[in-house]
Amino acid sequence: MVRKPREWVEGAIYHLSPTGNAGRLVFVDDIDREKFTALSSELAPRYGVLIIGYCLMGNHLHLLVISGPDGLSRFMQVLLGRYSRWANRRHGGDGGIFETRFHTTPVDHDAHLWTVAAYIDLNPVKDGFVERPEEWPWSSYRAHVRLDEPAELLSLEAFFEYFEPNAYRRFVDVELGV
């Protein structure tokens, strides 16, 4: 059965969350995460996509993106495909690393944007990897609150069009229950 193509709106914000096929690890170690961030940095500008938030976990990842003129399907197809081929060569695997269709949610208002951004940055805390979001090096949080320079894949200027760093830090702390 053929799936209906997704509809994308240029300039709209989306939360994308590809997961490992059958619970498979997407990132075995930091070398895998470095490769994924390098590929994202290379491909996002090619497809006119702005990545304003991200978190790389073990068996999944989160991207908060602003859609380019051609949508996000081709960007994600190329990104996930190239990463999968590289990871399979590196780890001696074969087949699809990711489930066949990644989860996507349009972010349609400011309150939703704040909640989704915090959800992404708090993912390693909620999954028990760290106690505080700034302890996880593979997310956008440290750049969002100006603790670090942004990773090359992150469009911090676009993020700051929606968020002020200190207000965002306070919001995340409230979400964390601090």
C-alpha positions in Angstrom: 0.0 0.0 0.0 1.4 3.4 -1.0 1.5 6.0 1.8 0.1 9.5 1.3 3.0 11.9 1.0 3.4 14.3 4.0 2.5 17.9 3.5 5.0 20.4 4.6 4.7 24.2 5.0 7.8 26.2 4.2 8.9 28.1 7.3 6.8 26.0 9.6 8.3 24.4 12.7 8.2 20.6 13.1 9.3 18.1 15.8 10.8 15.1 14.1 11.7 11.9 16.0 13.2 9.0 14.1 13.5 5.8 16.2 15.6 2.7 15.8 14.1 -0.1 13.9 12.7 -2.7 16.4 14.3 -0.8 19.2 17.8 -1.0 17.6 20.4 1.4 18.8 20.8 4.3 16.5 23.9 5.6 18.2 26.3 3.1 19.8 28.8 5.7 20.9 29.9 9.3 20.6 31.6 8.6 17.2 28.2 7.7 15.8 26.7 10.9 17.3 29.6 13.0 15.8 29.0 11.5 12.4 25.3 12.3 12.6 25.9 15.9 13.6 28.4 16.3 10.8 25.9 14.9 8.2 23.1 17.2 9.6 25.4 20.2 9.4 26.2 19.4 5.8 22.7 18.5 4.6 20.4 21.0 6.4 21.7 24.0 4.5 21.5 22.1 1.2 17.7 21.5 1.8 17.0 25.0 3.3 16.3 23.4 6.7 17.1 25.2 10.0 17.7 23.0 13.0 16.8 24.9 16.1 16.9 22.0 18.6 18.1 18.5 18.8 18.9 15.6 21.1 20.7 12.4 20.2 19.9 9.6 22.5 20.6 5.8 22.1 17.7 4.3 20.1 16.1 7.6 18.9 16.7 11.2 18.3 14.8 14.5 18.2 15.0 17.4 15.8 13.2 20.7 16.1 13.3 22.2 12.6 12.0 24.9 10.4 11.0 23.5 7.1 12.8 24.6 3.9 11.1 25.4 0.6 10.9 21.8 -0.5 9.7 20.4 2.9 11.5 17.9 5.0 11.0 14.5 3.4 14.0 14.6 1.1 16.2 16.1 3.8 15.3 13.3 6.2 15.5 10.6 3.5 19.1 11.6 2.6 20.2 12.3 6.2 18.9 9.0 7.6 19.9 7.0 4.6 23.5 8.3 4.6 23.8 7.9 8.3 22.4 4.3 8.1 24.8 3.3 5.4 27.8 4.7 7.3 26.7 3.1 10.6 26.1 -0.3 9.0 29.6 -0.2 7.5 31.1 0.9 10.8 29.3 -1.7 13.0 29.0 -4.5 10.5 25.3 -4.4 10.2 22.9 -4.4 7.4 19.3 -3.2 6.7 17.4 -0.2 8.0 18.6 1.3 11.2 15.5 3.5 11.5 11.8 2.6 11.4 10.4 3.2 8.0 8.5 6.4 8.9 9.8 8.9 11.4 7.4 10.6 13.8 6.5 14.2 13.0 4.5 16.8 14.8 3.8 20.3 13.5 4.4 22.9 16.1 1.5 25.3 15.7 1.7 27.9 18.4 4.2 29.5 20.8 3.2 27.6 23.9 3.6 24.3 22.0 7.0 25.5 20.8 8.3 26.1 24.3 6.9 22.8 25.5 8.5 20.8 22.6 11.9 22.6 22.9 12.0 21.8 26.6 10.8 18.2 26.0 13.7 17.7 23.5 16.3 19.2 25.8 15.0 17.3 28.8 14.9 13.9 27.1 18.2 12.6 28.6 17.0 13.6 32.0 13.6 11.9 31.6 15.3 8.8 30.3 17.7 8.7 33.3 21.0 9.4 31.5 21.7 12.6 33.4 20.2 14.6 36.3 20.4 18.0 34.6 20.0 18.8 30.8 23.4 20.7 30.7 25.1 17.4 31.6 24.2 15.8 28.2 26.6 16.9 25.5 24.4 15.7 22.6 21.6 18.1 22.8 21.0 21.8 22.0 20.4 22.8 25.7 23.9 24.1 26.5 23.8 26.3 23.4 20.2 27.4 24.0 21.1 28.8 27.4 24.5 30.1 26.2 26.7 27.7 28.2 28.5 26.7 25.0 28.9 27.8 21.4 26.3 26.0 19.2 27.2 22.8 17.3 27.5 23.5 13.6 24.2 21.9 12.9 22.3 24.3 15.2 20.7 27.5 13.9 20.9 29.4 17.1 19.9 32.7 15.5 16.6 31.2 14.5 16.1 29.7 17.9 16.6 33.1 19.5 13.9 34.6 17.4 11.5 32.6 19.6 13.4 32.4 22.9 15.4 34.5 25.3 18.1 32.3 26.9 17.4 33.2 30.6 13.7 32.8 30.1 14.1 29.5 28.4 16.4 28.3 31.2 13.8 29.2 33.8 11.1 27.5 31.8 13.2 24.3 31.5 13.8 24.4 35.3 10.1 24.6 35.9 9.4 21.7 33.5 12.2 19.8 35.4 10.5 20.6 38.7 13.4 22.7 40.1 
